[in-house]
Amino acid sequence: MDASSVIDATRRWISSIVIGLNLCPFAQRVFDADRIRFVVTDVADEIGLLADLARELEALVAAPVSAVETTLLIHPRALGDFLDYNDFLGAADESLANLGLQGTIQIASFHPNYQFAGTDADAVENYTNRSPYPMLHLLREQSISAVAEDPKALREIPRRNVETLKNLGIAKIRGMLAAIHTKKT
């Protein structure tokens, strides 16, 4: 799989869905400032992904915020099955703790087949975390705190996102996701 194609599709997803639908009101500032590090790993197993995750966590902490504010570790060959991916998130959090980075970095999860517990596979709320490829989003906690001045507004984001997606309808959302893979930049 060509890394540049994976990054291009991920950028289109951020632009058209994450920013375009305002699912993350903080994304545009970082995207426009080109402070997202896009890393595509070719590993196909959990051990390799954990090693790449540890490297990227350390790289993010070492980089100045003015250069890299957040990292997307995209792993198109590893954990394509959502249940395996979901099980891996515990190991990812353990890696974060082992590196002493709890409270410094958060890991957000995105997957093409994302499914929240207790929902049907096609439930609209799952699409808030559906991405073109499996990925781990490494976020600096200081960046979240800096833009999240109103905790109540922050807690409203997931509810508002589900409402936005319900208003669009599942067919439109699926069409937007499909278009990400067919468009060229």
Backbone torsions as a table, in degrees:
resi	resn	phi	psi	omega
1	MET	NA	132.3	-177.8
2	ASP	-76.7	120.0	-177.1
3	ALA	-59.8	-39.0	-177.9
4	SER	-66.3	-34.9	176.5
5	SER	-67.0	-38.9	177.7
6	VAL	-63.9	-44.5	179.0
7	ILE	-66.0	-42.2	178.7
8	ASP	-59.6	-45.2	179.0
9	ALA	-64.3	-38.9	179.4
10	THR	-66.7	-40.1	177.3
11	ARG	-63.5	-40.8	177.9
12	ARG	-63.8	-39.2	177.5
13	TRP	-61.9	-46.2	179.3
14	ILE	-61.5	-47.5	-176.5
15	SER	-64.9	-49.5	-172.4
16	SER	-85.3	-32.6	-175.5
17	ILE	-106.0	-57.3	-176.2
18	VAL	-63.4	-49.1	179.4
19	ILE	-86.2	-45.5	-176.4
20	GLY	-58.2	-36.1	178.1
21	LEU	-98.6	3.6	-179.7
22	ASN	57.0	38.3	178.4
23	LEU	-69.0	-30.3	174.3
24	CYS	-128.8	106.0	-176.6
25	PRO	-68.6	-5.4	-178.8
26	PHE	-100.6	-10.7	-172.1
27	ALA	-70.0	-38.0	-173.1
28	GLN	-61.6	-41.6	-178.9
29	ARG	-58.4	-45.7	-177.8
30	VAL	-72.9	-39.7	179.4
31	PHE	-63.7	-49.5	-179.4
32	ASP	-64.6	-31.4	179.5
33	ALA	-82.5	-2.0	179.7
34	ASP	57.7	44.9	179.6
35	ARG	-113.2	25.6	172.7
36	ILE	-104.2	125.6	175.1
37	ARG	-91.4	121.6	178.0
38	PHE	-101.9	119.0	179.9
39	VAL	-124.5	123.0	176.4
40	VAL	-107.2	122.0	177.5
41	THR	-102.5	145.7	-179.1
42	ASP	-96.6	1.3	-177.6
43	VAL	-64.5	152.8	-177.7
44	ALA	-120.3	3.9	-178.4
45	ASP	-134.0	165.8	-175.8
46	GLU	-66.0	-37.7	-178.6
47	ILE	-63.6	-46.0	177.5
48	GLY	-63.8	-38.7	179.8
49	LEU	-67.4	-39.1	176.8
50	LEU	-62.3	-39.7	178.1
51	ALA	-64.5	-44.1	178.5
52	ASP	-66.0	-37.8	178.1
53	LEU	-62.3	-46.5	179.4
54	ALA	-60.1	-42.9	178.0
55	ARG	-60.8	-44.1	-178.4
56	GLU	-71.6	-34.4	175.2
57	LEU	-62.2	-45.6	179.4
58	GLU	-66.0	-38.9	179.6
59	ALA	-65.9	-40.1	-180.0
60	LEU	-64.7	-44.4	179.9
61	VAL	-64.9	-35.1	-177.9
62	ALA	-76.7	-24.0	-176.7
63	ALA	-80.9	144.1	174.4
64	PRO	-68.0	143.4	179.5
65	VAL	-57.7	-32.2	-179.3
66	SER	-65.7	-17.8	179.3
67	ALA	-104.1	-45.2	-178.4
68	VAL	-137.1	113.5	-179.7
69	GLU	-96.2	-29.1	-176.5
70	THR	-153.1	158.1	-179.1
71	THR	-129.5	137.6	169.3
72	LEU	-108.3	113.3	175.9
73	LEU	-95.8	102.9	-173.9
74	ILE	-97.4	128.4	-175.9
75	HIS	-131.4	78.8	-174.2
76	PRO	-66.4	-21.3	-177.9
77	ARG	-98.4	-13.1	-177.3
78	ALA	-110.7	137.8	172.4
79	LEU	61.4	45.6	176.2
80	GLY	-66.4	-27.9	175.5
81	ASP	-80.7	126.0	-174.6
82	PHE	-61.9	-38.7	-179.4
83	LEU	-63.4	-39.3	175.7
84	ASP	-64.5	-42.8	178.2
85	TYR	-59.7	-48.4	-179.0
86	ASN	-60.5	-40.9	177.3
87	ASP	-64.3	-33.4	-179.1
88	PHE	-67.2	-26.4	-175.8
89	LEU	-59.1	-30.8	175.3
90	GLY	-64.3	-42.6	178.0
91	ALA	-66.2	-35.6	177.9
92	ALA	-64.0	-44.9	177.8
93	ASP	-65.2	-34.7	176.6
94	GLU	-65.4	-40.0	176.6
95	SER	-61.6	-42.5	176.9
96	LEU	-58.3	-45.6	179.8
97	ALA	-66.4	-42.8	-179.3
98	ASN	-61.8	-29.1	178.3
99	LEU	-86.9	0.6	179.7
100	GLY	70.0	30.5	-174.4
101	LEU	-108.1	6.6	174.0
102	GLN	-64.0	136.0	-176.7
103	GLY	87.4	-9.1	177.9
104	THR	-111.1	-43.3	-178.9
105	ILE	-127.5	142.4	170.3
106	GLN	-114.4	150.3	175.3
107	ILE	-113.0	118.9	174.5
108	ALA	-101.8	151.3	-172.7
109	SER	-118.4	137.6	178.6
110	PHE	-139.9	140.8	-175.8
111	HIS	-155.9	147.4	179.1
112	PRO	-59.8	-25.3	-178.7
113	ASN	-117.4	29.9	-176.6
114	TYR	-52.0	137.5	178.6
115	GLN	-145.8	117.8	176.3
116	PHE	-70.4	147.2	178.8
117	ALA	-56.7	137.4	176.5
118	GLY	80.4	8.2	178.6
119	THR	-112.5	157.2	171.4
120	ASP	-73.3	153.8	-178.1
121	ALA	-55.7	-34.5	-177.7
122	ASP	-96.1	11.5	179.6
123	ALA	-63.6	138.5	-174.5
124	VAL	-59.3	-35.0	-177.3
125	GLU	-62.9	-25.1	178.0
126	ASN	-63.3	-28.6	-176.7
127	TYR	-71.8	-11.1	174.8
128	THR	-67.8	-22.2	-179.0
129	ASN	-120.0	16.7	177.7
130	ARG	-91.4	131.7	-176.3
131	SER	-129.3	167.9	-179.3
132	PRO	-66.8	-27.0	-178.8
133	TYR	-141.3	158.1	172.4
134	PRO	-62.1	136.1	179.3
135	MET	-154.8	157.3	173.8
136	LEU	-115.4	126.8	-179.6
137	HIS	-101.2	115.5	-178.9
138	LEU	-96.9	116.0	-175.1
139	LEU	-117.8	134.8	173.5
140	ARG	-74.1	129.3	179.3
141	GLU	-63.3	-34.9	179.7
142	GLN	-63.6	-31.7	177.9
143	SER	-70.7	-38.6	178.2
144	ILE	-65.1	-46.8	-179.6
145	SER	-61.6	-37.6	-177.1
146	ALA	-66.0	-33.7	-177.4
147	VAL	-99.4	-10.6	-176.8
148	ALA	-102.5	64.3	-176.9
149	GLU	-68.8	-30.5	-177.4
150	ASP	-111.2	101.2	-178.2
151	PRO	-58.0	-33.5	179.2
152	LYS	-65.6	-44.2	178.1
153	ALA	-62.5	-37.6	178.5
154	LEU	-62.7	-42.3	179.7
155	ARG	-68.5	-22.3	-179.8
156	GLU	-78.4	-17.4	-174.9
157	ILE	-57.2	-50.2	-179.1
158	PRO	-59.9	-41.0	179.2
159	ARG	-63.6	-44.7	179.6
160	ARG	-63.4	-38.9	179.3
161	ASN	-62.9	-44.2	179.1
162	VAL	-62.7	-42.4	178.1
163	GLU	-61.0	-43.6	178.4
164	THR	-58.7	-46.6	-177.9
165	LEU	-69.1	-37.4	176.8
166	LYS	-61.9	-41.6	179.8
167	ASN	-65.4	-33.8	177.7
168	LEU	-71.0	-41.8	-176.4
169	GLY	94.4	148.0	-174.1
170	ILE	-62.9	-37.4	-179.5
171	ALA	-63.4	-43.2	179.4
172	LYS	-64.6	-43.0	-179.8
173	ILE	-62.9	-46.6	178.5
174	ARG	-60.6	-39.8	178.0
175	GLY	-62.7	-41.3	178.4
176	MET	-63.5	-42.6	178.9
177	LEU	-66.1	-41.2	178.9
178	ALA	-63.4	-38.1	-179.0
179	ALA	-64.4	-28.1	-179.7
180	ILE	-60.6	-38.0	-178.7
181	HIS	-80.5	-18.9	-176.6
182	THR	-98.7	-23.4	179.9
183	LYS	-76.6	152.0	174.0
184	LYS	-118.4	143.5	179.6
185	THR	-86.3	NA	NA
